[in-house]
Amino acid sequence: MGNNGTTRKRKRGSADGENSAAASVGPSPGPSHAPAEGAAPQPITEEEYDIQHHKQITARRNFDKVVFGQWQIKTWYFSPYPLTESEAEDQVAAPSSHGPHSGSRIPGVSRSTIRSHGRTSDLLAGGLGRTNVTGERSMLWVCDRCFKYMADGISWEIHVKKCTLKHPPGRKVYQRGAHIIWEVDGAKEKLYCQNLSLFGKLFIDIKTLFFDCDNFLFYILTDADSQRDHVLGFFSKEKVSFDDYNLACIVVLPPYQKKGYGMLMIEFSYELSRRAGRVGTPERPLSDLGLRSYLTYWVSTLIRFFRRLLSVLPLDAAKMITRGGVPDLAEAHTMSPAVEAEDGPQSRMKRRKSTKGWDGEELASARAADPYDDHDPVFTSLRTVETTPNTDGSATAHVVVRCTLKDIARATNLRIEDAAFALNECGLLIRRQKTDGSRGADDTITVSREMVETVARERNVKRMCMSLAHVLL
């Protein structure tokens, strides 16, 4: 059905603009008014020229709805599906009959012929030939198994009866009951990945498509029934990223949104970075929706880390600092309010039956799902426990944490810039400056348990969607 491309973020704006709203929308191409008569035209940069082309090409959706399995989904954005043979013949027979974007010539987009798809501009121009968003041509038909696309329902019905693909053509890298993440190599499964990218572009704005999928891996989330696996969403990443980007684009199909699947894929992308010994981050620029999703992930990751850091006594009781000769209280330690809020009052009564997971199994305790290890040196080097005697003979234990922004980023496997942005957004970036007044990653961060729990309530921080025990790597 044509040589399609792989979905990838557009490089609009500086990649160094750390997570700002401005970075997610890219720079403005500048004023559009014509130069004064007789004045030389102002030169524009290659980036501005690319942005103008992108806006012109994607100014309108080329399909109104897409039939995908049992779903009929309204599209959100333009996707450069190439013209079929019959559509190409219609375009050639009736050039420029329905406005400036019809026919074989499209203003501002240079290409040779309507059937020429050798360059990205040709592919975009071919897809742009579909200008109708009402009537019969407004519908796209896509197989929900192999993502092959068709222009009419009859061809689609014939195809879906013959398509035998039961799951994405890759290997399992995560499985928790019926929910599986498949790793598909773009170099080995080119047509599948190209068609998948074209379908995903219907629901992604600031992206463009390239023909070559060889340098990308696709991670596809599915939900299984007794017959086959149904695709819920996917994300892609470069095999080799010199900027350590762990995600190029992410899509949760509209029928399955707001169910935690996007967060599961984001968490898995960071687990891939952690296992590779790298500090990952999503590719820039981020869309508005992408920024909100990643801010939720960063804040939740930091809150879970601070809860563990502030709530669990160190294993080596000798490191505890005592005051007034009071013996250490390691053996008398009871569950902290933060942990009790997640795990329930285990020390007081028999634990109630835990809630069911997506796959129906009993969920383990929140602590078992936590990626942090109490034996990790970060938990013994960044905190001490001070005990203060009370007048009635008892004692009160206080966890004292002294860590820098660099320490926090290293412990949570987040970039320093991402961690600082998230802490600032939720009001936890309270730093003690150096004596010379300078600020940086080595400043001491001051955080209390009360501050952490306040943010957790305000942000509705939940436990991880991903279970580390079910990663198959």
Order of alpha helices (4+ residues) and beta strands (2+ residues): beta-alpha-alpha-beta-beta-alpha-alpha-beta-beta-alpha-beta-beta-alpha-beta-beta-beta-beta-beta-alpha-beta-alpha-beta-alpha-alpha-beta-beta-beta-alpha-alpha-beta-beta-alpha
